């Protein structure tokens, strides 16, 4: 989830996986895959950065989980090439 600010100042959490596109018209409009549109104070670039940060955190957690529960995978790099080669 990413936190954004509506034009009235209220905070809102949006599921970053549901963001279809973001446009500035000049207000920033976040369009979700279900057709809903949310006007926010953050810029298009801010939303992009928030989504990237969310996805990085998600992948980091996923990799940590994988290493904890599947320790044999720890010997491999993300690209799948063994670190012992």
C-alpha positions in Angstrom: 0.0 0.0 0.0 1.1 3.5 -0.7 0.0 6.6 1.2 -1.3 9.6 -0.7 -3.0 12.8 0.2 -6.4 13.9 -1.3 -6.8 17.5 -2.2 -8.8 18.1 1.1 -5.7 17.0 3.1 -7.0 13.6 4.1 -4.6 10.6 3.9 -5.5 7.6 1.9 -3.8 4.2 1.3 -3.9 2.8 -2.2 -3.0 -0.7 -3.2 0.0 -0.1 -5.4 -0.8 -3.2 -7.4 -4.0 -1.7 -8.6 -2.6 1.5 -10.1 -3.1 1.4 -13.8 -1.7 4.9 -14.7 -1.1 8.3 -13.3 -1.6 11.6 -15.1 -1.3 15.3 -14.3 -4.1 17.4 -15.7 -2.8 19.7 -13.9 -4.0 17.9 -10.8 -2.6 14.4 -10.3 -5.1 11.7 -11.1 -4.4 8.1 -10.1 -6.4 5.7 -12.2 -7.0 2.2 -10.8 -7.5 -1.0 -12.8 -11.2 -1.1 -11.7 -11.8 2.3 -13.3 -11.8 4.4 -10.1 -10.0 7.7 -10.2 -8.4 9.5 -7.2 -7.2 13.1 -7.3 -4.2 13.5 -5.1 -1.7 16.3 -4.0 1.4 14.2 -4.8 3.0 14.7 -8.2 3.1 12.0 -10.9 6.8 11.4 -10.1 6.0 11.1 -6.4 3.5 8.4 -7.1 5.9 6.6 -9.4 8.6 6.7 -6.6 6.1 5.4 -4.0 5.1 2.5 -6.2 8.8 1.7 -6.9 9.6 1.8 -3.2 6.6 -0.4 -2.4 7.7 -3.0 -5.0 11.3 -3.0 -3.8 10.2 -3.6 -0.2 7.8 -6.4 -1.4 10.6 -8.1 -3.3 13.0 -7.7 -0.4 10.5 -9.3 2.0 9.9 -12.1 -0.5 13.6 -12.8 -0.9 14.1 -12.8 2.9 11.2 -15.2 3.3 12.7 -17.5 0.6 16.1 -17.5 2.2 14.7 -18.3 5.7 12.4 -21.1 4.6 14.5 -22.4 1.7 18.1 -22.0 2.9 19.6 -24.0 -0.1 18.5 -21.2 -2.4 20.8 -18.8 -0.5 23.7 -20.2 -2.5 22.3 -18.8 -5.7 22.2 -15.3 -6.9 19.0 -13.6 -8.0 19.8 -14.4 -11.7 19.9 -18.1 -10.8 23.7 -18.5 -11.3 25.4 -20.3 -8.5 27.7 -18.1 -6.5 30.2 -21.1 -6.2 30.8 -21.0 -10.0 
